[in-house]
């Protein structure tokens, strides 16, 4: 993977007077996985003209002569509250641990979404490093539309807990019903009465629940020339799905669930997909002390509006959790550090994100970084399901 040449800037990224500004443009073409149906061949300027360039091939490069900052290691040790069992072999897991050491990740939560033997197999692989990984399980939705579902599902949950699961997730509902791992429950949403006993048992067992509701708003909007997230939204579009609960409706479902189960801690991952409307997420956090939000995989969605996002982080610094959800490559972690720790402006990361817009750093002060990176997670994991009040 070709990476841009960075200029290290002492102190903050804004101290341009202390360094010679560098080009913040890529040395080579940004690379990404080809979109479905595309050839994956990069279009060069010689091959394209303004009349024939396709949106999916748009690859802007910043021409601003401004400093850029490389953050090789996080400023403070991190608990990554949102990852998955990306490493499949013992060698890959060992590589992951080495990468964590190099970039400053103290511990990673593995959201397996698995139950039964599948969970056992994943757990055994990662249990070699008990201080570096924590495993969470899923729910078994087998027979969710039959009598006795709750009791059976609780028995499976308790088995996973005895086998080492310390939380539940990632549960998904993008509008058609719950799914976790390979299990689906079409038409059953988190606020369904059939889920009540399961969520209540999670609280009793001290198992926080990581839940993914909806998806970024661009996926629900019309796929037209007004959709500024079209480049990414088209591949994951939900606007054409019949019978789907809309974005706002899914947030309502989340709120009813969290309110109903006030003794269970919930983590709404990806900012509850309210990265476009953080004021509404703030209302949820204000009203429900058992709710947290992780910031995983929504760096590209928030970095275009750094001032507003910075105000949000400052206000809710006790309720936000660092997460990645993007593999275990060292360069991936370092992009998140650059966004959170520096004041860099107008840069692109096409290797990781599929939007056309430029990104900006938040330049958070130490107090916010420490809370988001680690101390909020420590309190949540220590409380083990007991709501943590700010």
C-alpha positions as CSV (number, residue, x, y, z in Angstrom):
1,X,0.0,0.0,0.0
2,X,1.4,3.4,-1.0
3,X,1.2,5.9,1.8
4,X,1.7,9.6,1.6
5,X,5.0,11.2,2.8
6,X,4.3,12.9,6.1
7,X,6.0,15.9,7.7
8,X,6.4,15.5,11.4
9,X,5.2,18.6,13.2
10,X,6.4,19.3,16.8
11,X,3.7,20.2,19.3
12,X,0.4,20.6,17.4
13,X,-0.2,20.4,13.7
14,X,-1.1,24.1,13.6
15,X,2.4,25.4,14.4
16,X,3.4,25.8,10.8
17,X,5.9,28.5,11.6
18,X,8.2,26.0,13.1
19,X,8.5,23.8,10.0
20,X,8.6,24.0,6.3
21,X,5.2,23.3,4.8
22,X,4.9,20.1,2.8
23,X,2.6,19.1,0.1
24,X,-0.3,17.2,1.6
25,X,-1.0,15.4,-1.7
26,X,-0.5,11.7,-2.3
27,X,2.8,10.4,-3.8
28,X,0.9,7.8,-5.8
29,X,-2.7,6.8,-6.5
30,X,-5.0,6.1,-3.6
31,X,-6.1,2.5,-3.7
32,X,-9.2,0.8,-2.5
33,X,-11.2,-2.3,-3.1
34,X,-13.0,-2.0,-6.4
35,X,-16.7,-1.3,-6.3
36,X,-19.1,-4.1,-7.3
37,X,-19.3,-4.3,-11.0
38,X,-16.1,-2.2,-11.6
39,X,-12.9,-3.4,-13.2
40,X,-10.8,-2.1,-10.3
41,X,-8.5,-0.4,-12.8
42,X,-7.5,3.1,-11.8
43,X,-8.2,5.8,-14.4
44,X,-5.3,8.0,-15.1
45,X,-5.5,11.7,-16.2
46,X,-4.4,10.6,-19.7
47,X,-7.4,8.2,-20.0
48,X,-10.1,10.5,-18.7
49,X,-11.7,13.8,-19.6
50,X,-14.1,15.9,-17.5
51,X,-17.0,14.6,-19.7
52,X,-16.3,11.0,-19.0
53,X,-15.0,10.8,-15.4
54,X,-17.3,8.6,-13.3
55,X,-18.2,9.5,-9.7
56,X,-16.8,6.2,-8.5
57,X,-13.5,7.0,-10.1
58,X,-13.2,10.5,-8.6
59,X,-9.8,10.7,-6.7
60,X,-9.2,14.3,-5.5
61,X,-5.8,15.2,-4.2
62,X,-5.2,18.2,-1.9
63,X,-3.0,20.9,-3.4
64,X,-2.8,23.0,-0.3
65,X,0.8,23.5,0.9
66,X,0.1,22.8,4.6
67,X,1.7,20.8,7.3
68,X,0.6,17.2,7.8
69,X,1.3,15.2,11.0
70,X,2.2,11.6,11.5
71,X,1.1,10.1,14.8
72,X,2.9,6.8,15.1
73,X,1.6,6.0,18.6
74,X,-1.4,7.1,20.5
75,X,-0.8,9.8,23.1
76,X,-2.3,7.6,25.8
77,X,-2.9,3.9,26.1
78,X,-6.2,2.8,24.4
79,X,-9.0,0.3,25.0
80,X,-10.5,-0.4,21.5
81,X,-14.1,-1.1,22.3
82,X,-15.1,-2.2,18.8
83,X,-13.4,-4.7,16.8
84,X,-14.1,-8.2,15.4
85,X,-12.2,-11.5,15.0
86,X,-10.4,-10.3,11.9
87,X,-7.3,-12.4,12.7
88,X,-8.1,-16.0,11.9
89,X,-4.9,-17.8,12.8
90,X,-2.5,-17.8,15.7
91,X,0.1,-16.1,13.6
92,X,-2.3,-13.3,12.6
93,X,-3.4,-12.8,16.2
94,X,0.3,-12.6,17.3
95,X,0.8,-10.0,14.5
96,X,-2.2,-8.1,15.8
97,X,-0.7,-8.0,19.3
98,X,2.6,-6.7,17.9
99,X,0.7,-4.0,16.0
100,X,-1.2,-3.0,19.2
101,X,2.1,-2.7,21.1
102,X,3.6,-0.5,18.4
103,X,0.6,1.9,18.1
104,X,-0.5,2.0,21.8
105,X,-3.6,-0.2,22.0
106,X,-3.6,-1.8,25.4
107,X,-6.7,-3.9,24.9
108,X,-9.2,-4.8,22.2
109,X,-12.8,-5.9,22.6
110,X,-13.7,-8.6,20.1
111,X,-17.4,-8.5,19.2
112,X,-17.8,-12.0,17.8
113,X,-21.6,-12.0,17.5
114,X,-21.2,-15.8,17.9
115,X,-22.7,-18.4,20.1
116,X,-22.2,-22.1,20.8
117,X,-19.2,-23.9,19.3
118,X,-18.4,-21.0,17.0
119,X,-18.0,-18.7,20.1
120,X,-15.9,-21.4,21.8
121,X,-13.5,-21.7,18.8
122,X,-13.0,-17.9,18.6
123,X,-12.5,-17.6,22.3
124,X,-9.9,-20.3,22.4
125,X,-7.8,-18.6,19.7
126,X,-7.8,-15.2,21.5
127,X,-7.5,-16.6,25.0
128,X,-3.8,-17.0,24.4
129,X,-3.6,-13.2,25.2
130,X,-6.1,-12.8,28.0
131,X,-4.9,-9.3,29.0
132,X,-5.0,-8.0,25.4
133,X,-8.4,-9.3,24.1
134,X,-11.9,-9.6,25.6
135,X,-14.5,-11.7,23.9
136,X,-18.2,-10.8,23.6
137,X,-20.8,-13.2,22.2
138,X,-24.1,-12.8,20.3
139,X,-27.7,-13.9,20.7
140,X,-29.1,-17.2,19.4
141,X,-32.3,-16.2,17.5
142,X,-33.3,-19.8,16.7
143,X,-37.1,-20.2,17.0
144,X,-37.6,-16.5,17.8
145,X,-41.1,-16.8,16.4
146,X,-42.0,-19.9,18.5
147,X,-43.0,-20.3,22.2
148,X,-40.2,-20.6,24.7
149,X,-37.7,-18.5,22.6
150,X,-36.7,-16.3,25.6
151,X,-35.8,-19.2,27.9
152,X,-33.8,-21.0,25.2
153,X,-31.9,-17.8,24.2
154,X,-31.1,-17.1,27.8
155,X,-29.7,-20.6,28.3
156,X,-27.4,-20.0,25.3
157,X,-26.4,-16.6,26.6
158,X,-25.6,-18.1,30.1
159,X,-23.5,-20.8,28.4
160,X,-21.5,-18.2,26.5
161,X,-21.0,-16.2,29.7
162,X,-19.7,-19.3,31.5
163,X,-17.4,-20.0,28.6
164,X,-15.8,-16.5,28.9
165,X,-18.1,-14.0,27.1
166,X,-18.1,-10.7,29.0
167,X,-20.5,-8.7,26.8
168,X,-22.9,-9.1,23.9
169,X,-22.5,-7.7,20.4
170,X,-22.4,-6.5,17.8
171,X,-26.2,-6.8,17.4
172,X,-27.5,-5.3,14.1
173,X,-30.8,-3.9,13.0
174,X,-30.7,-1.7,9.9
175,X,-34.5,-1.7,9.7
176,X,-35.5,-5.2,8.8
177,X,-34.9,-6.9,12.1
178,X,-32.2,-8.2,14.4
179,X,-29.2,-10.2,13.3
180,X,-26.0,-11.2,15.1
181,X,-23.3,-13.3,13.4
182,X,-25.1,-15.9,11.2
183,X,-28.4,-15.6,13.1
184,X,-31.3,-13.4,11.9
185,X,-34.7,-12.5,13.3
186,X,-36.5,-10.7,10.5
187,X,-39.2,-8.4,11.7
188,X,-38.1,-8.6,15.4
189,X,-36.6,-5.3,16.5
190,X,-34.7,-4.6,19.8
191,X,-37.8,-3.1,21.5
192,X,-39.9,-6.3,20.8
193,X,-41.3,-7.9,23.9
194,X,-39.6,-11.2,23.0
195,X,-36.3,-9.5,23.6
196,X,-37.1,-8.2,27.1
197,X,-35.9,-11.2,29.1
198,X,-32.7,-11.4,27.2
199,X,-31.7,-7.8,27.7
200,X,-32.7,-8.0,31.4
201,X,-30.5,-11.1,31.8
202,X,-27.6,-9.2,30.3
203,X,-28.0,-6.6,33.0
204,X,-28.1,-9.2,35.7
205,X,-25.0,-10.9,34.3
206,X,-23.1,-7.6,34.0
207,X,-22.8,-8.0,30.2
208,X,-23.0,-4.7,28.3
209,X,-24.7,-4.8,24.9
210,X,-23.2,-3.3,21.8
211,X,-25.9,-2.5,19.3
212,X,-25.9,-1.2,15.7
213,X,-29.1,0.5,14.7
214,X,-29.7,2.0,11.2
215,X,-26.8,2.9,8.9
216,X,-25.4,6.3,7.8
217,X,-28.2,8.6,6.6
218,X,-26.8,8.7,3.1
219,X,-27.9,5.1,2.6
220,X,-31.5,6.1,3.2
221,X,-31.5,9.1,0.9
222,X,-32.3,9.2,-2.8
223,X,-29.4,8.1,-5.0
224,X,-29.3,11.3,-6.9
225,X,-27.1,14.4,-7.4
226,X,-28.1,15.9,-4.1
227,X,-26.7,13.0,-2.0
228,X,-23.3,14.1,-0.9
229,X,-22.4,10.6,0.4
230,X,-23.4,9.0,-2.8
231,X,-20.0,7.4,-3.6
232,X,-20.3,5.2,-0.5
233,X,-24.1,5.2,-0.1
234,X,-24.7,3.5,-3.5
235,X,-22.9,0.3,-2.6
236,X,-24.8,0.0,0.7
237,X,-28.1,1.7,-0.3
238,X,-31.2,1.1,1.8
239,X,-33.5,3.5,0.1
240,X,-34.8,0.8,-2.2
241,X,-35.5,-1.8,0.5
242,X,-39.2,-2.6,0.8
243,X,-40.7,-2.9,4.3
244,X,-37.6,-1.3,6.0
245,X,-38.0,0.9,9.1
246,X,-36.5,4.3,8.3
247,X,-33.5,5.9,9.9
248,X,-35.5,8.0,12.4
249,X,-37.7,5.0,13.3
250,X,-34.7,2.9,14.1
251,X,-33.5,5.6,16.5
252,X,-36.9,5.6,18.2
253,X,-36.6,1.8,18.6
254,X,-33.2,2.2,20.2
255,X,-34.5,4.8,22.6
256,X,-37.4,2.6,23.6
257,X,-35.1,-0.3,24.2
258,X,-32.6,1.6,26.3
259,X,-35.4,3.2,28.4
260,X,-37.2,-0.1,28.9
261,X,-34.0,-1.8,30.2
262,X,-32.5,0.9,32.4
263,X,-30.5,-1.7,34.4
264,X,-28.6,-2.9,31.3
265,X,-25.7,-0.9,29.8
266,X,-26.0,-0.3,26.0
267,X,-23.3,0.9,23.6
268,X,-24.8,2.4,20.5
269,X,-21.9,1.8,18.1
270,X,-21.0,4.2,15.3
271,X,-22.5,7.2,17.1
272,X,-25.9,5.3,16.7
273,X,-25.4,6.4,13.1
274,X,-26.4,9.9,14.2
275,X,-23.1,11.3,13.1
276,X,-25.2,13.6,10.8
277,X,-27.4,14.7,13.7
278,X,-25.3,14.7,16.9
279,X,-27.8,16.9,18.7
280,X,-30.3,14.0,18.6
281,X,-27.6,11.6,19.9
282,X,-27.0,14.1,22.7
283,X,-30.6,14.0,23.7
284,X,-30.4,10.2,24.0
285,X,-27.3,10.4,26.1
286,X,-28.9,13.1,28.3
287,X,-32.0,11.1,28.9
288,X,-30.5,7.6,29.5
289,X,-27.4,7.2,31.7
290,X,-27.2,3.5,30.7
291,X,-26.3,4.5,27.1
292,X,-22.9,5.0,25.7
293,X,-21.8,5.6,22.1
294,X,-18.7,4.3,20.4
295,X,-17.0,6.2,17.6
296,X,-15.9,3.3,15.5
297,X,-15.9,3.5,11.7
298,X,-17.4,7.0,11.7
299,X,-14.2,9.0,11.4
300,X,-14.9,10.0,7.8
301,X,-18.4,10.9,8.6
302,X,-17.5,13.3,11.4
303,X,-14.1,14.7,10.3
304,X,-15.6,17.1,7.7
305,X,-17.3,19.1,10.5
306,X,-14.5,19.4,13.1
307,X,-15.8,22.4,15.0
308,X,-19.3,21.1,15.7
309,X,-18.0,17.6,16.4
310,X,-15.4,19.0,18.9
311,X,-18.1,20.7,20.8
312,X,-20.0,17.4,21.0
313,X,-17.0,15.5,22.3
314,X,-16.4,18.2,24.9
315,X,-20.0,18.0,26.2
316,X,-20.2,14.2,26.1
317,X,-16.6,13.3,26.9
318,X,-17.8,10.9,29.6
319,X,-20.0,8.9,27.3
320,X,-17.9,8.3,24.2
321,X,-15.7,5.2,23.6
322,X,-12.9,4.7,21.1
323,X,-13.4,2.0,18.6
324,X,-12.0,1.0,15.2
325,X,-14.1,-1.7,13.4
326,X,-11.6,-1.6,10.5
327,X,-9.2,-4.5,10.9
328,X,-5.8,-4.4,12.6
329,X,-3.4,-2.7,10.2
330,X,-1.1,-0.2,11.9
331,X,-1.8,2.5,9.3
332,X,-5.5,2.2,10.1
333,X,-5.0,3.0,13.8
334,X,-2.7,5.9,12.9
335,X,-5.4,7.5,10.7
336,X,-7.7,7.5,13.7
337,X,-5.0,9.1,15.9
338,X,-4.4,11.8,13.2
339,X,-8.1,12.7,13.2
340,X,-8.4,12.7,17.0
341,X,-5.1,14.2,18.1
342,X,-4.0,16.7,15.4
343,X,-5.3,19.9,13.8
344,X,-4.4,18.8,10.3
345,X,-6.8,20.1,7.6
346,X,-8.2,19.1,4.2
347,X,-6.7,15.6,3.8
348,X,-8.0,12.5,2.1
349,X,-7.9,8.9,3.1
350,X,-9.2,6.9,0.1
351,X,-7.4,3.8,1.3
352,X,-9.8,3.6,4.2
353,X,-12.9,5.6,3.4
354,X,-15.1,5.7,0.3
355,X,-16.3,9.3,0.5
356,X,-15.0,12.0,-1.8
357,X,-14.8,14.7,0.8
358,X,-11.7,15.9,2.7
359,X,-11.1,15.3,6.4
360,X,-9.9,17.4,9.3
361,X,-8.4,16.7,12.6
362,X,-10.1,17.6,15.9
363,X,-7.0,18.3,18.0
364,X,-8.6,17.2,21.2
365,X,-7.0,18.2,24.6
366,X,-5.6,15.6,26.8
367,X,-8.6,15.4,29.1
368,X,-10.9,14.3,26.2
369,X,-8.4,12.0,24.7
370,X,-7.8,10.2,28.0
371,X,-11.5,9.7,28.6
372,X,-12.4,8.6,25.0
373,X,-9.2,6.4,24.7
374,X,-9.4,4.6,28.0
375,X,-11.0,5.8,31.2
376,X,-14.6,5.7,30.0
377,X,-14.1,2.1,28.9
378,X,-12.4,1.2,32.2
379,X,-15.4,2.5,34.1
380,X,-17.9,0.7,31.9
381,X,-16.0,-2.6,32.0
382,X,-15.4,-2.4,35.7
383,X,-19.1,-1.7,36.4
384,X,-20.0,-4.7,34.2
385,X,-23.5,-3.7,33.2
386,X,-24.4,-1.4,36.1
387,X,-25.1,2.0,34.5
388,X,-22.3,4.4,34.9
389,X,-23.5,7.9,35.7
390,X,-21.3,10.9,34.5
